[in-house]
């Protein structure tokens, strides 16, 4: 362990002192302006042939001009000390290892002349290695001045052409092999270059490929980061959706519990009323019993009287006293209360079951659109039908439908008699539905009547359909800021923008609500500023996010109202209609999915209708908002 710790520290230091280009210890290290260090030769080779675009091979920092490289003397000393310590460690290992170390080392290259002394250099011209003594003619004699010397080489045969027994001097690019000077005759049509130049070119190509691989690695890392970001965003979206679903189910449970408490309270009140009445009758009967017992005691006492005169007086008085018979009045629980509460519970259960079954069938039909036969989509140039016929029952029809669903419940004799009495007038004058009017006209009339009924409602009545709307971060334009728990939107030209997302608007400053509505009645209110440029509406989730058709009202997938100073207009399918101006700053939006209409109202004004759209909605609808100028603010209430 004592020797292991210095070795680990030396290994860590050696890693820090390694050039990232050649992956070896620094040799004449130089420092670039960004602070990274490289071998001088490696950096020169990396920048070879460049006139501009000089960059750091490690961090990719670019420099306008070629930096002046200076030798890092401190780093040189550190490398020398590391090499010295490594050498000292090697000597200690040799002392400890002994002969085993020597056997592991390669044998030296011996002189080809004497075969005894180790060679100091190899002559590529002579294709032989020489020791210092036999190398002297190459250094002293002018005849050997042109001979090429290099460090000792062990095997020179692999440097020779097997066909001509001459050294390789050229490189054939077409065949990718080294050739000698005599091989040039067979490679006349090939592109051949000197071996040294081929090595330089290959080093440059490998350096470029290394840089390309480094760039690809960076792009792969960025792609991985993007995937992780999208994964976290999808998890956040799913978490928010789950919270909203839990909130909706909690609200439904609260509504059902409230209705249960009301029904149970009616039963308890009726039970308490009957209980108190029986208590009163029981008390009256108790007093009657005490009265009878007192009369019996008086008669028994009179029978024991021995005086005839006193006995006759008491007998006459007792004979005149005659208590009434005990009477128990008929006390029954109100069957109307009992049956109506039970029927309400059964109706609610059947309604919930029917709603769940219908929803399941609709979802199954959406999953297999090719096998479903849904209602045809209304053309754009015709007034769309509002509700489907089975959703336009009159109240009496709804009641009769509920009564049919409750046919399995037992009825009391009194209820049967009432039912017979109610059925008698129907036999005398039965009502018949008109058959000449077309179904579309009936549906249109029913839709108009339904819209008028909602327009007559007060704000307090509309608030029972309130929907809690929050803004979807993933759809907001980069200049739209969201605040106050995603219920307030504003425009800021200095905002840095949001993370990229495929659902985000790119061309117009718009944002959608996080909630979507496919069925039911929903109401929400929006606060806006006077003389502002903005828009409020609804749209399908499939509306475009890019291009000119991504603006609210400029396509067939959105319906909106726009404010431009004092001018108000409605937009749908790129068709504008000018509307009367209003001074209201609070706008109410009422969406009826099954009825097929959306109403925009001015909250607080006597004539509050701004505009109403009628359409046959085929997809889920999202609240949508548009902001134009900087400083415009919209708030959800």
Secondary structure, 3 states (H helix, E strand, C coil): CHHHHHHHHHHHHHHHCECCCCCCECCCEEECCCCCEEEHHHHHHHCCCCCCCEECCCCCCEECCCCCCCECHHHHHHHHHHHHHHHHHHHHHHHHHCHHHHHHCCCCCECCCCCCCECCEEECCCCEEECCCCCHHHHHCHHHCCCCEECCCCCCHHHECCCCCCECCEEECCCCEEECCHHHHHHCCCCEEEHHHHHHHHHHHHHHHHHHHHHHHHHHHHHHHHHHHHHHHHHHHHHHHHHHHHHHHHHHHHHHHHHHHHHHHHHHHHHHHHHHHHHHHHHHHHHHHHHHHHHHHHHHHHHCCCCHHHHHHHHHHHHHCCCCCCCCCCCCCCHHHHHHHHHHHHHHHHHHHHHHHHHHHHHHHHHCHHHCCCCCCCCCCCCCCCCCHHHCCCHHHHHHHHHHHCCCCCCCHHHHHHHHHHHHHHHHCCCCCCCCCCHHHHHHHHHHHHHHHHHCCCHHHHHHHECCCCECHHHCCCCEEEECCCCEEEECCCCCCCCCCCCCCCCCCEEEEEEEECCCEEEEEEECCCCCCEEEEEEECCCCCCCHHHCCCCCCCEEEEEEECCEEEEEECCEEEEECCCCCCEEEEEEECCCCEEEEEECCCCCCEEEEEECCCCCCEEEEEEECCCCCEEEEC
